[in-house]
Amino acid sequence: MVNPSTSAPGVGYPHDPPLECDIVMKGGITSGVLYPHAVCELARTYRLRSIGGSSAGAIAAAAAAAAEIGRRSGGFDELEKMVDHLADPSGDGGTVLEGLFQPEASTAPLFRILRSATAAGRGNPRWRILGTILWVYRARVAVCAILAVVATVTGLLASSAHLVAASIGGAVAALIVTAVVLVWSLVRALKKVPENGYGLCSGMPGGRGEAHALTPWLDEQFQTLAGLHDPSAPPVTFGTLGAGGVTLQLMTTNLTCRQPISMPWCESGYYFDPERWRQLFPEHVVRWMEEHPPRPVGSPEEQWKTEVRRRQALPLRPLPDPGDLPVLVAVRMSLSFPLLISAIPLHAVDYSAPSAVRYSAQLAAWRREHPGGTVDEAVAHLEPPEFEVNWFSDGGICVNLPLHFFDSALPRRPTFAINLSLFPLGRFRREDEALNSYLPGVDAAGSANAAGRMRRWSRWGTSGFGALGGFGGAILAAARSWVDEAQLVMPGYRDRVVTIFHTKDEGGMNLDMDPALLTALGQRGQMGAAKLVSSFAGPRPGETPAWGWENHRWIRLRTATCGVGEWFDSFAVAYDAEMPWQTPYSGMLAPDVSPPSYPIPASSRPLAGTRVDELADLARTWAAQGTRLFCTDGPQPAPKLRLVPYDRAPAFGSDLAPDAGDTPVVERSGTLS
């Protein structure tokens, strides 16, 4: 039986936990209320070193990171109170959780309709939505209804059959006009959404009561958790976390470039509009960013060009270096649930566009003609490049559970993951919250290593619009989550992922969950995390290795060596192949051969040739023995090593784990010439 820790608040969070771990959390809008207690349960045994998440998981990840650096000042005690705080009544009659989502005046009608459409278990959704639409536009409906009633009564009181028919026709026409007015009202309201960043709620106060809005509330929470209680304290940045030995990595999606990106990134080229951002973030956060532009890098010539572009970009300002980027900004860029929460605009130059190509040529030509020219002179004589908006939306659009975060060849500490899922077929919510989560090897009967290998199934109706909608939903789900789903069943992954189940009435878009349900979800998260602690830490953490952790390390060694063996096999076959009319791989580093690009300095080529020969010899040996030796009867499904785009932000002076996030498609500051 797995039991969570029972220490009293303020007692159960040691300053120096016996073990360390990493953790990644999935997005799920309000389902994220289960994360605080889950994180606190881990924090009693583990120091949190690398923390990642997407969407709502990004909120939990940032809160956990802030609490970790504030561990000695009660950070986790504060985090433990968060769920109860969200269940507290707010100034407008709902809970604090409800009050976080405040629509703008122009989008308030659509917000009410969206909430009605996504509310679970409250009658037929079609009638519920129709009723909400009629109520939202009740004034316009009332006018049309009055016309219909007048026409009908007039016809009933008339003696002429022709007048009766005309009156009935008038009533029908009034009903048609009502429908037209409603459709027109909805279309008119939808046209307002792009003006609000393609979302109904900006995250800032929407003029509804005195309740905290999402973004200012998050800002306040992060500052408190990190122990920064002084109102004049700077915002928590990635550098702040790094100085405390904590890595934070979050996912966002650049819709303009159709690209998932992990934050913080280390590339330059993005700019923000301070005026627009003051509508999305607290004043002190925007002011901090204005006062902390990225430091110049590269040669003096590259720095000169960078300064020219920054001056030409005004009033836009360059995004700060990763260490100076406020954590709140990255969280908000990850949490932009489509339609519900506004997307975040950044500006960049599309260097593949003809206008940018001309600009690069003109800048280079002017610099050649005026080698001693100043930045002011260049800005005065050159047309600036076009800075276009890049829209950043929810990280969960492409990667909702970024299991690839913090991967390494062999783990030094476990990287746990918390997955969220509806209850599967045949499984229902139980009173005992420990039974509402699943961890392979703990909850599965039989072999622990065989558990968790089956992919989950999507099921939908077989006829009518329900079948059509289910089919379309399955297409979208497969397109956006196939990477997540593939990793969840991989050996070395599945044993460290606890899945917390929920019903359609819990989490998601259910903003009006009652306090009892919020408390139950918090307990469910705690019980799920307790299973991870039991399996990987055991009864004597830091003294005797638990079987789950030893088994995990063994599986990772088996999968790594099997993957390397397959890679070596592929390398050896291609390296030794005879390829007529082509330079053999073995000859590309010969002294008399000039490579077509990316040359290695002549002084280093002999050593490089020696290392490649050694690699080829090792690959031949593994191709003959290693693959069979390590892959036969190994963990299934078998792994495959592959290259992926890679971007790693500077380490900020701390021991950061690697990540495999993509690099933004933006030119480095020094590449224009």
PEPEUR-V685775 format. One line per field, one symbol per residue. phi: phi as a letter, one per 20 degrees, with the letter a starting at -180 (. if undefined). Layout:
# PEPEUR-V685775
phi: ???
This chain:
# PEPEUR-V685775
phi: .ecffdffgndedffcffccbdbccefrlffffefgffffffffddeeeccbablffffffffffffffdgfdngfffffefffffeffdfdneeggfffddffgfdggffffffffefemcnfffffffffffffdffffffffffffgfffgffefeefffffffffffffffffgfffffffffffffefgfdmmbedendgdndmdffegffffgfffffffneefgeffffdffgfffemddcccdcceffelbfcedeedeepeccegffffedcfgffffgffecffffcnfgfffffffffffffgefcfffggfeffggfffffedcggmfcgfdeccbdefefgfffffgfffffffffcgdfeffffffddfffeedfdedcgffgdcecfffgmfbgceebfdfcdddbfgfgnccfdffffedbbcgndeeenfffefneeffddcbfdbmfffffffffffffffecffgffffdffndffddedeebefedmleffdffgffffffffffffffffffffddmfcgndcffffffffffffffffffffffffgffffffefecgmcffgfdfdfgedeffalfeggfdfgfffffffffffffffffecffffeeflegcffebebecgcbcfgelmceeffbdffegecfffdeeb
